[in-house]
Amino acid sequence: MTNTGDPNQQPQQPNQYGQPTPEQQQWQQQNPAAQQPTGEQPQWQPQDTTGQHGQSPTGQYGQNPTGQYGQQNPSGQPGQQPYGQAPDQQPTEQFGQQQTGPYNQQTGSYGQPPVAPYAQQPTEQYGQAPTAAYGQQAYGQGPYATAQQQPPKKKLSKKALTGIIAGGSALVLIIVGGIVGVSVGNALHAPEVTVKAYLDALKAGKAEQALALAGTEVSAADVLLTDEAYDAASGKVSGYTIGRTTTSGDTATVQARLTQGGESIDQEFTLTKVGKDAVIFDKWKLESPELSTVQVDVLAPADAVATVGGVELTDVEPIAEGSYQLRALPGTYDIALSESEWYSAEEMTATALGFGQAAEPASLAVSLTDAGTTAIEEAVNAYIDGCGASTVLAPEGCPFEIRNDTGYTPSGVTWTFDTRPTFTVGEFSGGTWAVDSDTVGRMSMTCTLTDPATGQTGPGYSINPVDFIVGGTVEGFTDDGATFVPFP
């Protein structure tokens, strides 16, 4: 191209050997501000014949006129600096960089690229993109990148990658562990867990532990609610199956089927929510189940001592005479009387099935031992004999007597048995053994009669024998034998 005469128009680029043309020399003289400082080479670049800045006349990026990529060495001599740079010369600025001057212009006129030193070609390496035009970004930089290119990112080492994966796995494990922990915590705090603990204690014979879990209050009268009594029981809870759990607000019901003495008993337990455990989990309290009752009717003398489950009932207040009602955990309890020489009672059992049920009453009906029967017979005969030994016509408390209608005074009264009565001792009832005559006894009486008016005496006797019967009760025994109380 030729200079059109515009003083601001830069002349054509130097020729292919790096020498300025006459037009370039004239333009430099007319534009001293565009010249380089004294002692420096003029900075010219090849004319952009393709219409793109930064390309050589051949159109190849970074090529010099000789066809070499990014390198100037016209002589072909070794020792030349790469990229077309003269020795001891600083690298030239790339096209598009700012230099000091008004309006952020380049050192050249109107934003044209700075001229390269003599015979110097663009510094891009082979394979790099050409220098961008004014206002464009440098190759490899994004819209917001700085002029200085960022160093390439380093790949993570296998060890670092393993650590990251392990850390991520640990986080996943922590999250999963938290979820599992909450799930396990909920399972451990479910209402049925408390019911299971209660029934497990009963299976192990730990009555007091079970009662504590249910908050059951125990008094001195609850002689069966002890480990000792429950340990002696048979037919306890041997197994169970938990059924449906229903929760409504702060109340939960748990269905269970108990195995007791070979029987299956359906039972329902109620629990109440009493707060939180560890802030998250519901805390449930088992409501004390209504315990079953065992009723024992003791048909024995007042001095008899009944035992239930091996525990004496001496400190238990009866609900009626000789009748006791005891709270009991599920089980079968032995009922007996304390040993006695005079009477005994056949041992019995009472079974409390599950909860909230009344066991069939157990009656301890005593019967006389041989010694007891003999003692009663002796006591009755002693009574009869005592009456027969009387010296009055009407012995007190005896079943026979004779009235004196003669007006004479009797003396030396003697009673003689014509026939001794026989009797039978009945079953214990109403707190006594009843004695009833089987046959009638007969007594004869003889005496001396004195006329009070004359003082004369004569024999006296009963015209007819006196018939009598014997009857009464035996209320108990002492060390001396049976205590017989005749009917009046």
Secondary structure, DSSP 8 states (H G I E B T S, - for coil): ----S-TTS------TTS---HHHHHHHHH-GGGS--TTS--------SSSSTTB-TTS-BTB-TTS-BS---TT--TT--GGG--TT------TT---SSGGG--SSGGG-----STT------TTS-----TTS--TT--TT--SS---------HHHHHHHHHHHHHHHHHHHHHHHHHHHHHHHTSHHHHHHHHHHHHHTT-HHHHHHHHT----TT-TTSSHHHHHH-BS-EEEEEEEEEEEETTEEEEEEEEEETTEEEEEEEEEEEEEEETTTEEEEEE-----EEEEEEEES-TT--EEETTEE-TTS--SBTTEEEEEE-SEEEEEEE---SSEEE--EEEEE-SSS-B---EEEEEEE-HHHHHHHHHHHHHHHHHHHT--SSS-TT-S------SS-EEEEEEEEEEE---EEEEEEETTEEEEEESS-EEEEEEEEEE-TTT--EEEEE-SS-EEE--EEEEEEEETTEEEEEE--
